[in-house]
Amino acid sequence: MKILLENDCTLVEERVKKHSDELSGTLGLMEQQLEELLDTVVRHCRPMTRREKQQLQKMIRKLPPKNLDRAVEIIQRGEPPEKHSDEIHVNLEKEDNITLWRLYYYVEAVEKARKLSR
């Protein structure tokens, strides 16, 4: 490896880029498959109760700012992209069951991770 780096740096860079691109493509495909699997699982969840929606709303308000982007992605999945603004208003009563449960499990996972890191 040292000999390659000293003699043909371009070849090493090309190979690293090739493998990096392949890995990136594989990860993208895996992410898509995971999203489809999650949709399949939550499709079979019961409708979320009003109380659970209220609890979800409270949990969302407690999310750290770094996790809000992913919550917005979950809510806006399948919708045309909107102009970005600093605020987003979500009416949980109007969201479909799949979105509600995906959001719930995401927010719950973030909360559990925060508790473990303390």
N, C-alpha and C positions, 0 to 999 in steps of 0.2 A: 504494500500500500504506500509506504514511504517513497519507494522508487517511482511509483506512478505519480504521486503528488509532485515530486521533484522534476520529473521528465515530461509529463503530459497532463498538465492541470486542466486543459480544456476537455479532455476525454473524461476525467473524473467529474467535472462539472456537468457534462452532458448526461452521464450515467445517473448522477444524483438527481438531476432534474427529471429524467425519465421515470425513475422509481418513485420520486415524490409525486409526479402527476398520476401515476398508476394508483398509488395509495390514496390520493385525494379522490380519485374517481370511485374507488372501492368504498371509501368512507361515505361518499355522497349517496351511493346506491344503498348502503346499509342504513343510512339515516332515513331514506325514503321508505325502505321496507319496514323499519321500526315505526314510522308514522302510520303506515297502513295497518300494521299489527295493532297499534294503540287504538286506532279508529274501530277496528273489528271488536276489540275487547270492550271498549266503552259503549259501543252500539247496543250491547246487551244489558247495560246498567238500567236500573229502574229510573223513572223520572225523579229529578232532584226536588225535594220539598222546599217550601218557602223558607223554613227555618234554616235548612242547609245553604240556601242561596244567601241568606243574611250572614251566616257564619263565613261563607266564602268571601263575601264583600269585606268583612272585617279582616280576614286573613290577607286579602289583597292589599288593603291599606297598610298592613304591617310589613309588606315585602320591602327588602332593601332595594334601593334604586337600580343596582346592577342586575336585578332579576325582573324588573318591570318590563324590559324589552321583550323577553321571552313570553311573558304573560300577554303582552300586546300581540305578538306573533300568533299565539294560540287563538286569541279572540278574532283576529283578522284573517285567519286561514281561509282560503277559498274565496275571499272577497277581493275586489280589485284594490290595488294599492292606493292609499289616500296620501294626501300631502301630509308631511310630518309636522306635528305641532308639539308644543310642550305638554299639552293636556289631552287626555282622552276620556270620554265619558261613555260608560258602558251600562246598559240596562240589562241586568242579569235575567229579568223576567222575559226578555225578548230573545235571549240566546238559546240555541238548540241544546238538547241534552248532551250530545257528544262534546260540544265545546265546554259546557259547564263541568262535566266530569273530568275532562282532560285538564282544564284549568285547576280544578280542585286538587287533583293528584299532583300536579306540578307544584302548586303553592304549598301543599302539605309536605312534599319532599324537601322543598327549600326550608321550611320551618324545622323539620326534623334534622336536617344538616346543620342548621344554625345552632340548635340545642346541643348536638354532638360536638361542635367545635368550641363550645364554651368551657 
